[in-house]
Amino acid sequence: MPEYIQQPIRPRLDAHLLGPHPVVHHFLERMGLRGILRDALESGIHRGLDHAETLSLLVHNVLTSRGALYWVPEWASSIELSALRLTPGQLPRLNDDRLARSLDALVSARGRTVFFRLAVGVVEDFELDCSRVHFDTTTVTLFGQYKASKTEPEITYGHSKAHRPDLKQLRFGLNVTADGAVPLLHSVHSGNRTDNSVHVQNVDRLRELLGREDFTYVADSKLCTKANLEHVAAYGGHFVTVMPRTRKEYWDFRESLRVGTVKAGWRPVLAGPSRWAEDGPDVYASTSKGPATTEEGWRIVWFRSSQKARLDAESREGRTRRAQTEIALLTPKLGKRELRTAKGVGERTDAILAHYGVADFLRVDVSFRVVTEERDLRRSRPKPGDPKKTIRSTKFGVPSRETRRRSPPRRASTACSLS
């Protein structure tokens, strides 16, 4: 027998959380992110971390588990450091101050070329089809006064797409390719900047980036101004936009449909999935009965969406019900203050219809009747032959009913394009 007893070897299990970070790192390296950052921002080494390593780590965080800057070190400690391309000695030096310094460097004058160089490299390396580019804007709301923000882009009040007019904001614009929705260019504007004023500069930057002028520029109705469209077409470019309802062509076609001089004759051209599965497919139809060109000569294509028609109908019905309810609540107030005359009652009901936008769908008839009442002039117990006073008062009524005589046809979506 051996003098010793061999102890069994216990296996040890080490868990290493990788997540999607090796895949993210692969594409960041293919894009050359670290090299572009080091070239544009220099090293910026602070406590063992340079700007390129810090910002690359922040990209990993934003793509997988975005959080506050002070939470990033805790998040990084739960992941295999080699997947993030960090060393054990660098992790203790990672904090929100280090991240903030790198972000300050990124938005400095030297960092303005980073996104442009990344976009050029991605277009060439991935062979993206940039023949069609889509552009849209959104607002980024901010809490605080920001009184020192005076230069472009200025943090200030404006039309909030987030429905927060009480907060200051910035306006953010983004261009993406139709081929995979890959971001190409972005822009930041003052919070009170209007959308129709950013397209000229944006198109010029796209021409510089893509090195071509014949791409198709797709944007919403804010693009549909004479100056914007002429600027796109002046260099041989193309555009697709939505014609706003302020255009004369829209109202001419709408009126011709309402009075019945033109039959739309919608023809289905495309069916796609609806936002709600129970509604079935969203069917798009087109017609050639409307105006073919704008006053400037741009081509108009008329479309109708079955889903939008349904949503418009539900919206009209909801607004009509709310208007009827508010008009019915006027009954106890009739005969008092500004509602003592037929003119006052009519003005109030017209204001309600205008507020809910249902003047074309709801008709209110102001009715009244004269009520005669006799009162004794003596306060004592009335006796035969005592003098009496006749008092006449007007009682109003506001019955409402839906009307189809003035109801407009179902609205159609419009697209204006240069062919």
C-alpha positions as CSV (number, residue, x, y, z in Angstrom):
1,M,0.0,0.0,0.0
2,P,1.3,3.5,-0.7
3,E,2.2,5.6,2.2
4,Y,-0.1,8.3,1.1
5,I,-3.7,8.5,-0.3
6,Q,-4.0,10.4,-3.5
7,Q,-6.7,13.1,-3.2
8,P,-9.2,13.4,-6.0
9,I,-8.8,16.4,-8.3
10,R,-11.9,18.6,-8.1
11,P,-12.8,20.3,-11.4
12,R,-13.2,24.1,-11.3
13,L,-15.7,25.9,-13.4
14,D,-14.9,29.5,-14.4
15,A,-17.7,31.5,-16.1
16,H,-16.8,34.2,-18.6
17,L,-19.6,36.4,-19.8
18,L,-18.9,37.4,-23.4
19,G,-22.3,38.4,-24.7
20,P,-22.4,40.0,-28.2
21,H,-19.2,41.9,-27.5
22,P,-16.8,39.8,-29.8
23,V,-19.2,40.5,-32.7
24,V,-19.4,44.2,-31.8
25,H,-15.6,44.3,-31.6
26,H,-15.2,42.6,-35.0
27,F,-17.3,45.3,-36.8
28,L,-15.7,48.2,-34.9
29,E,-12.3,46.9,-36.0
30,R,-13.5,46.5,-39.5
31,M,-14.7,50.1,-39.4
32,G,-11.3,51.2,-38.1
33,L,-12.9,53.0,-35.2
34,R,-9.9,53.1,-32.9
35,G,-7.5,54.2,-35.6
36,I,-9.8,57.0,-36.7
37,L,-10.3,58.2,-33.1
38,R,-6.5,58.1,-32.4
39,D,-5.8,60.0,-35.5
40,A,-8.5,62.7,-34.9
41,L,-8.2,63.1,-31.2
42,E,-4.6,62.1,-30.6
43,S,-4.0,59.7,-27.7
44,G,-5.6,61.6,-24.8
45,I,-4.1,59.1,-22.4
46,H,-5.2,59.5,-18.8
47,R,-4.6,57.0,-16.1
48,G,-3.8,54.3,-18.6
49,L,-6.8,54.8,-20.9
50,D,-6.8,56.8,-24.1
51,H,-9.8,58.3,-25.9
52,A,-10.0,55.5,-28.5
53,E,-10.2,52.7,-25.9
54,T,-12.7,54.7,-23.7
55,L,-15.0,55.6,-26.6
56,S,-14.9,52.1,-28.0
57,L,-15.9,50.7,-24.6
58,L,-18.7,53.3,-24.5
59,V,-20.0,52.1,-27.9
60,H,-20.2,48.5,-26.5
61,N,-22.2,49.9,-23.6
62,V,-24.6,51.9,-25.7
63,L,-25.3,49.0,-28.0
64,T,-25.9,46.4,-25.4
65,S,-26.8,48.0,-22.0
66,R,-27.0,51.7,-22.1
67,G,-27.0,53.4,-18.7
68,A,-25.6,56.4,-16.8
69,L,-21.9,57.1,-17.1
70,Y,-21.3,56.4,-13.4
71,W,-22.7,52.9,-13.9
72,V,-20.4,51.9,-16.8
73,P,-17.5,50.7,-14.6
74,E,-19.8,48.4,-12.7
75,W,-21.2,47.1,-16.0
76,A,-17.8,46.5,-17.5
77,S,-16.6,44.5,-14.4
78,S,-19.3,41.9,-15.0
79,I,-18.0,41.1,-18.5
80,E,-14.9,39.3,-19.6
81,L,-12.4,42.0,-20.0
82,S,-10.8,40.5,-23.1
83,A,-14.1,40.8,-24.9
84,L,-14.0,44.5,-24.2
85,R,-10.3,44.7,-25.1
86,L,-9.4,45.9,-21.6
87,T,-6.7,44.8,-19.2
88,P,-7.2,44.1,-15.5
89,G,-5.1,47.1,-14.7
90,Q,-7.3,49.5,-16.8
91,L,-10.6,48.5,-15.2
92,P,-9.9,50.3,-11.8
93,R,-9.0,53.5,-13.7
94,L,-12.4,53.6,-15.6
95,N,-14.8,56.0,-14.1
96,D,-17.4,58.6,-15.2
97,D,-14.7,61.4,-15.3
98,R,-12.6,59.4,-17.7
99,L,-15.7,58.9,-19.9
100,A,-16.7,62.6,-19.8
101,R,-13.2,63.7,-20.9
102,S,-13.3,61.4,-23.9
103,L,-16.8,62.7,-24.8
104,D,-15.6,66.3,-24.5
105,A,-12.8,65.5,-26.9
106,L,-15.2,63.9,-29.3
107,V,-17.4,67.0,-29.6
108,S,-14.4,69.3,-29.9
109,A,-13.3,70.9,-33.2
110,R,-10.9,68.1,-33.8
111,G,-13.6,65.4,-33.4
112,R,-15.9,66.8,-36.0
113,T,-14.4,64.7,-38.7
114,V,-14.8,61.3,-36.9
115,F,-18.3,60.5,-38.1
116,F,-17.6,61.7,-41.6
117,R,-14.5,59.4,-41.9
118,L,-16.4,56.5,-40.4
119,A,-19.2,57.0,-42.9
120,V,-16.9,57.1,-45.9
121,G,-15.1,53.9,-44.7
122,V,-18.3,52.0,-44.1
123,V,-19.7,53.0,-47.5
124,E,-16.6,51.7,-49.3
125,D,-15.9,48.6,-47.2
126,F,-19.5,47.3,-47.0
127,E,-20.3,48.4,-50.6
128,L,-23.5,50.2,-49.5
129,D,-26.1,51.3,-52.1
130,C,-26.4,55.0,-51.5
131,S,-28.7,55.7,-54.4
132,R,-31.5,56.6,-52.0
133,V,-31.0,58.4,-48.7
134,H,-33.7,59.0,-46.0
135,F,-33.6,62.0,-43.7
136,D,-35.6,62.8,-40.6
137,T,-35.3,64.9,-37.4
138,T,-36.3,64.5,-33.8
139,T,-36.0,66.6,-30.7
140,V,-33.9,65.8,-27.6
141,T,-35.3,67.4,-24.5
142,L,-33.1,68.5,-21.7
143,F,-33.8,69.4,-18.1
144,G,-32.2,72.6,-16.7
145,Q,-31.9,76.3,-17.7
146,Y,-28.7,76.2,-19.9
147,K,-28.5,80.0,-19.7
148,A,-24.9,79.8,-21.1
149,S,-26.1,78.2,-24.3
150,K,-26.1,81.1,-26.8
151,T,-24.4,79.8,-29.9
152,E,-25.5,77.3,-32.6
153,P,-26.6,74.7,-31.6
154,E,-28.5,76.6,-28.9
155,I,-30.4,74.7,-26.2
156,T,-33.7,76.6,-26.2
157,Y,-37.4,76.2,-26.4
158,G,-39.1,75.1,-29.7
159,H,-41.8,72.9,-31.2
160,S,-41.3,69.7,-29.2
161,K,-41.9,66.4,-31.0
162,A,-41.8,64.8,-27.5
163,H,-44.8,66.9,-26.5
164,R,-42.8,68.7,-23.7
165,P,-43.1,72.4,-24.5
166,D,-42.0,73.1,-20.9
167,L,-38.4,71.7,-21.6
168,K,-35.6,73.2,-23.6
169,Q,-34.3,71.0,-26.5
170,L,-32.0,70.4,-29.3
171,R,-33.0,69.2,-32.8
172,F,-31.2,66.1,-34.1
173,G,-31.2,65.1,-37.8
174,L,-30.0,61.7,-39.2
175,N,-29.4,60.4,-42.7
176,V,-29.6,56.7,-43.3
177,T,-29.3,54.6,-46.4
178,A,-32.2,52.7,-47.9
179,D,-29.8,49.8,-48.1
180,G,-30.0,48.5,-44.5
181,A,-30.8,51.9,-42.8
182,V,-27.0,52.5,-42.1
183,P,-26.4,56.0,-40.6
184,L,-24.4,58.2,-42.9
185,L,-24.5,61.7,-41.5
186,H,-26.0,63.4,-38.5
187,S,-26.5,67.0,-37.5
188,V,-27.4,68.9,-34.4
189,H,-29.4,72.2,-34.6
190,S,-30.8,74.7,-32.2
191,G,-34.0,73.8,-30.4
192,N,-36.0,76.5,-32.2
193,R,-34.7,75.6,-35.7
194,T,-37.5,74.6,-38.1
195,D,-37.2,71.4,-40.2
196,N,-37.6,73.1,-43.5
197,S,-34.5,75.2,-43.0
198,V,-32.0,72.3,-42.6
199,H,-32.4,70.5,-45.9
200,V,-30.2,72.7,-48.1
201,Q,-27.2,72.3,-45.8
202,N,-27.9,68.6,-45.3
203,V,-28.1,67.9,-49.1
204,D,-24.8,69.7,-49.7
205,R,-23.1,67.6,-47.0
206,L,-24.5,64.4,-48.5
207,R,-23.1,65.4,-51.9
208,E,-19.7,65.9,-50.4
209,L,-19.8,62.6,-48.5
210,L,-21.1,60.4,-51.4
211,G,-19.2,62.1,-54.1
212,R,-22.3,62.1,-56.3
213,E,-25.3,64.3,-57.0
214,D,-27.8,61.9,-58.6
215,F,-29.0,60.2,-55.4
216,T,-32.7,60.2,-54.4
217,Y,-33.4,62.3,-51.3
218,V,-36.4,61.2,-49.2
219,A,-37.8,63.4,-46.4
220,D,-41.2,64.4,-44.9
221,S,-43.4,67.3,-45.9
222,K,-41.0,69.9,-44.5
223,L,-38.9,69.3,-47.6
224,C,-41.7,70.4,-49.9
225,T,-40.9,74.0,-50.3
226,K,-39.9,75.7,-53.6
227,A,-36.4,76.6,-52.4
228,N,-35.6,73.2,-51.0
229,L,-36.9,71.3,-54.1
230,E,-35.1,73.6,-56.5
231,H,-31.9,73.2,-54.6
232,V,-32.1,69.4,-54.8
233,A,-32.9,69.4,-58.5
234,A,-30.4,72.0,-59.5
235,Y,-27.5,69.5,-59.3
236,G,-29.4,66.7,-61.0
237,G,-30.7,65.1,-57.8
238,H,-34.0,63.5,-57.2
239,F,-36.4,63.7,-54.3
240,V,-39.5,62.0,-52.8
241,T,-41.5,63.9,-50.2
242,V,-45.0,64.3,-48.9
243,M,-47.1,67.2,-50.2
244,P,-48.5,69.1,-47.3
245,R,-52.2,70.1,-47.0
246,T,-51.3,73.7,-47.4
247,R,-50.7,73.2,-51.1
248,K,-53.3,74.4,-53.6
249,E,-53.2,71.0,-55.5
250,Y,-54.3,69.2,-52.4
251,W,-57.4,71.3,-51.8
252,D,-58.4,71.4,-55.5
253,F,-58.4,67.6,-55.6
254,R,-60.2,67.3,-52.3
255,E,-62.9,69.8,-53.4
256,S,-63.4,67.9,-56.7
257,L,-63.9,64.7,-54.8
258,R,-66.3,66.3,-52.3
259,V,-68.6,67.8,-54.9
260,G,-68.5,64.7,-57.0
261,T,-67.0,66.2,-60.2
262,V,-64.2,63.6,-60.1
263,K,-64.4,59.9,-59.1
264,A,-61.1,58.8,-57.6
265,G,-61.2,55.2,-58.7
266,W,-58.6,54.0,-56.3
267,R,-56.6,51.0,-57.6
268,P,-54.7,48.7,-55.1
269,V,-51.0,48.7,-55.8
270,L,-49.4,47.3,-52.6
271,A,-50.3,45.3,-49.5
272,G,-48.2,45.3,-46.4
273,P,-48.4,44.2,-42.8
274,S,-50.5,46.4,-40.5
275,R,-49.4,47.7,-37.1
276,W,-52.2,45.7,-35.6
277,A,-52.5,42.0,-36.7
278,E,-56.3,41.9,-36.2
279,D,-56.7,44.6,-38.9
280,G,-55.3,42.5,-41.7
281,P,-52.9,43.9,-44.3
282,D,-52.5,47.6,-44.9
283,V,-53.6,48.1,-48.6
284,Y,-52.2,51.0,-50.5
285,A,-54.1,52.3,-53.5
286,S,-53.3,54.9,-56.1
287,T,-55.2,57.0,-58.6
288,S,-54.5,59.2,-61.6
289,K,-57.5,61.4,-61.3
290,G,-55.8,64.1,-59.2
291,P,-53.5,66.8,-60.5
292,A,-50.5,65.3,-62.2
293,T,-48.0,68.0,-61.4
294,T,-47.5,70.9,-59.1
295,E,-47.4,74.6,-60.1
296,E,-43.6,74.3,-60.3
297,G,-43.9,71.2,-62.6
298,W,-43.0,68.5,-60.0
299,R,-44.7,65.2,-60.5
300,I,-47.5,64.2,-58.0
301,V,-48.4,60.6,-57.1
302,W,-51.6,60.1,-55.1
303,F,-51.8,57.3,-52.6
304,R,-54.5,56.1,-50.1
305,S,-53.7,53.8,-47.2
306,S,-56.5,51.6,-45.8
307,Q,-54.9,51.8,-42.3
308,K,-54.7,55.6,-42.4
309,A,-58.3,55.8,-43.6
310,R,-59.4,53.7,-40.6
311,L,-57.4,55.7,-38.2
312,D,-58.8,58.9,-39.6
313,A,-62.3,57.6,-39.2
314,E,-61.7,56.6,-35.6
315,S,-60.2,60.0,-34.9
316,R,-63.2,61.8,-36.4
317,E,-65.7,59.7,-34.5
318,G,-63.8,60.3,-31.2
319,R,-63.6,64.0,-31.8
320,T,-67.2,64.2,-32.7
321,R,-68.3,62.4,-29.5
322,R,-66.2,64.7,-27.4
323,A,-67.7,67.7,-29.1
324,Q,-71.2,66.4,-28.6
325,T,-70.5,65.8,-24.9
326,E,-69.1,69.3,-24.4
327,I,-72.1,70.9,-26.2
328,A,-74.5,68.9,-24.1
329,L,-72.8,70.2,-21.0
330,L,-73.7,73.7,-22.1
331,T,-77.4,73.1,-21.3
332,P,-77.4,74.1,-17.6
333,K,-75.4,77.2,-18.5
334,L,-77.8,78.5,-21.2
335,G,-79.4,81.9,-20.3
336,K,-76.4,82.9,-18.1
337,R,-73.7,85.4,-18.8
338,E,-72.5,85.3,-22.4
339,L,-75.0,82.5,-23.2
340,R,-78.0,84.8,-22.8
341,T,-78.4,85.6,-26.5
342,A,-78.6,83.4,-29.6
343,K,-75.4,85.1,-30.9
344,G,-73.5,84.2,-27.7
345,V,-74.7,80.6,-27.8
346,G,-73.8,80.3,-31.5
347,E,-70.3,81.6,-30.9
348,R,-69.7,79.2,-28.1
349,T,-70.8,76.2,-30.1
350,D,-68.8,77.3,-33.1
351,A,-65.7,77.5,-30.9
352,I,-66.3,74.0,-29.7
353,L,-66.6,72.6,-33.2
354,A,-63.5,74.5,-34.3
355,H,-61.5,73.2,-31.3
356,Y,-62.2,69.6,-32.1
357,G,-62.1,70.1,-35.9
358,V,-65.5,68.7,-36.5
359,A,-67.3,71.6,-38.2
360,D,-67.6,69.5,-41.4
361,F,-69.2,66.5,-39.5
362,L,-71.4,68.0,-36.8
363,R,-74.2,70.5,-37.1
364,V,-75.6,72.4,-34.1
365,D,-79.0,74.1,-34.4
366,V,-79.5,76.8,-31.8
367,S,-83.2,76.7,-30.8
368,F,-85.1,79.0,-28.5
369,R,-88.6,79.5,-27.1
370,V,-90.1,82.4,-25.2
371,V,-91.6,81.4,-21.8
372,T,-94.2,83.7,-20.3
373,E,-94.7,83.8,-16.5
374,E,-97.0,86.0,-14.4
375,R,-95.9,87.1,-10.9
376,D,-97.9,89.0,-8.2
377,L,-96.6,92.4,-7.4
378,R,-97.8,92.1,-3.7
379,R,-95.8,90.0,-1.3
380,S,-98.8,89.1,0.8
381,R,-101.2,86.3,0.0
382,P,-102.6,86.9,-3.5
383,K,-106.2,88.0,-3.8
384,P,-108.5,88.2,-6.8
385,G,-107.9,91.4,-8.8
386,D,-104.3,92.0,-7.4
387,P,-102.0,93.5,-9.9
388,K,-99.7,91.1,-11.7
389,K,-96.5,91.4,-13.8
390,T,-95.8,89.4,-16.9
391,I,-92.2,88.2,-17.3
392,R,-91.0,86.8,-20.6
393,S,-87.8,84.8,-20.7
394,T,-85.9,83.0,-23.5
395,K,-85.0,79.3,-23.2
396,F,-82.3,78.0,-25.5
397,G,-81.5,74.6,-26.7
398,V,-78.5,73.2,-28.6
399,P,-79.4,69.9,-30.2
400,S,-76.6,68.5,-32.3
401,R,-76.7,66.0,-35.1
402,E,-74.2,64.5,-37.5
403,T,-74.3,65.7,-41.1
404,R,-73.0,64.0,-44.2
405,R,-73.9,66.8,-46.5
406,R,-70.7,68.7,-45.7
407,S,-68.6,65.7,-44.9
408,P,-65.3,65.6,-47.0
409,P,-64.1,62.4,-48.7
410,R,-61.6,60.1,-47.1
411,R,-58.2,61.8,-47.1
412,A,-55.4,60.6,-49.4
413,S,-51.7,60.6,-48.8
414,T,-49.7,62.4,-51.4
415,A,-46.2,62.1,-52.6
416,C,-44.3,64.7,-54.7
417,S,-41.3,63.4,-56.7
418,L,-39.0,64.5,-59.4
419,S,-39.0,61.9,-62.2
